[in-house]
């Protein structure tokens, strides 16, 4: 195995582990944001519009960070599948 394919496999393995670790974290984050939205009885966009700038920046980073994007997508799909049944 040459060096390039070894490092490619290493990077893929690290991204896979990061995704596995972040799925439950992102799921709980999505769940808490949904609970906050329901508690305040606001529409989805209104919650983000009324966030302080620092919190909005953290939310944006958690949602669109390329390292967390696969985990966020999987967690969102799991969340929607679980709450669609209810």
C-alpha positions in Angstrom: 0.0 0.0 0.0 1.5 3.3 -1.0 1.6 6.3 1.3 -1.2 8.3 -0.5 -3.8 5.5 -0.2 -2.8 4.9 3.5 -3.3 8.6 4.3 -6.6 8.6 2.4 -7.8 5.6 4.4 -6.6 7.3 7.6 -8.5 10.5 6.8 -11.6 8.5 5.9 -11.4 6.5 9.2 -11.0 9.7 11.2 -14.0 11.3 9.5 -16.1 8.2 10.1 -15.2 8.2 13.8 -16.0 11.9 14.1 -19.4 11.3 12.4 -20.2 8.4 14.7 -19.3 10.4 17.8 -21.2 13.5 16.6 -24.5 11.9 15.6 -25.8 11.6 19.2 -24.5 15.1 20.0 -26.2 16.7 17.0 -29.4 14.7 17.7 -29.6 16.1 21.2 -28.9 19.6 19.8 -31.7 19.4 17.2 -34.0 18.0 19.9 -33.2 20.8 22.3 -33.7 23.5 19.6 -37.1 21.9 18.8 -38.1 21.9 22.4 -37.1 25.5 22.8 -39.1 26.5 19.7 -42.2 24.7 21.1 -41.7 26.1 24.6 -41.6 29.7 23.2 -44.4 28.9 20.7 -42.4 30.4 17.8 -41.9 29.5 14.2 -38.6 27.9 13.2 -37.1 31.2 11.8 -38.3 33.3 14.7 -36.2 31.3 17.2 -33.0 32.1 15.2 -33.9 35.7 14.6 -34.3 36.4 18.3 -31.0 34.6 19.3 -28.1 36.7 20.6 -25.4 37.2 18.0 -22.9 34.9 19.9 -25.4 32.1 20.3 -26.5 32.4 16.6 -22.8 32.2 15.6 -22.3 29.0 17.6 -25.5 27.5 16.1 -24.4 28.3 12.6 -21.0 26.7 13.3 -22.6 23.6 14.7 -24.9 23.2 11.7 -22.6 24.0 8.7 -19.2 22.9 9.9 -18.0 20.5 7.1 -16.7 18.0 9.7 -20.2 17.8 11.4 -22.3 18.0 8.3 -22.7 14.2 7.7 -23.5 13.7 11.4 -26.0 16.6 11.4 -27.7 15.2 8.3 -28.0 11.7 9.8 -29.2 13.1 13.2 -31.8 15.3 11.4 -33.1 12.3 9.4 -33.3 10.2 12.6 -35.1 13.0 14.4 -37.6 13.4 11.7 -38.2 9.7 11.4 -38.8 9.3 15.1 -41.1 12.3 15.4 -43.0 11.5 12.3 -44.3 8.3 14.0 -45.7 10.2 17.0 
